Amino acid sequence: LVVFFGIIGAGLAIALQDVVRNFAGSISIILSGAYTVGDRIEIDGRYGDVMDIGIMNTTLMELRSWVDGDQATGRLTIVPNGKVITAPVNNYTKDHSFIWDEIQVPVTYRSDWKRAIEIISSIAQHETAEINRLAEIEIGEIGEKYYLPKRDIQPAVYIRLTDNWILLSVRYVTNARERRIMHARLSRLILEAIEKEEGIEISSSTMEVSVIQKQTE
């Protein structure tokens, strides 16, 4: 009987581990404020908008997966609350609503890359002016709650030399829920502006093919 009840007890302890962990996770979510309903999060490699936080599980409207960009797939993802104890949680909308994003524009070495930087920088500054203003306000509020080093949120263009082209990367601030929309808008405006410039050419990967002819006697 001692052995029998010992085996039963051990089995119950193992079976209840996940239940206890998930319940502890739900308490941790509430006390720490790791996320709330409506937040956009990433947990254990799963992305989504929080729809419900239960005693044992969190329900997400899934993002990404087979859908490109930060847009919903239509599936509901159930994540055990115990994951907040064992895995990191990335919250895209906690305490602020913006994130940084980048667009990379490769131009040929014979292009007027200085003019390209001017065009890209001008477009990014014009299109993100309002979100920059709001981001500055939110950063000020965050600074009262956390230690946050001063950051320049104005759009900036960085240059990098590669074997095939000059890579221009524009970094800018955008709303976390509208990243793909802003990315597409800026990309379209940049392409339209560069098409009007005769001295700028978008680069692409090239392949050199060598043909060897065999001579016959």
Secondary structure, 3 states (H helix, E strand, C coil): CHHHHHHHHHHHHHHHHHHHHHHHHHHHHHHHCCCCCCCEEEECCEEEEEEEECCCEEEEEEECCCCCCCCEEEEEEEEECCHHHHCCEEECCCCCCEEEEEEEEEECCCCCHHHHHHHHHHHHHHHCHHHHHHHHHHHHHHHCCCCCCCCCCCCEEEEEECCCCEEEEEEEEEEHHHHHHHHHHHHHHHHHHHHCCCCCCECCCCCCCCCCCCCCC
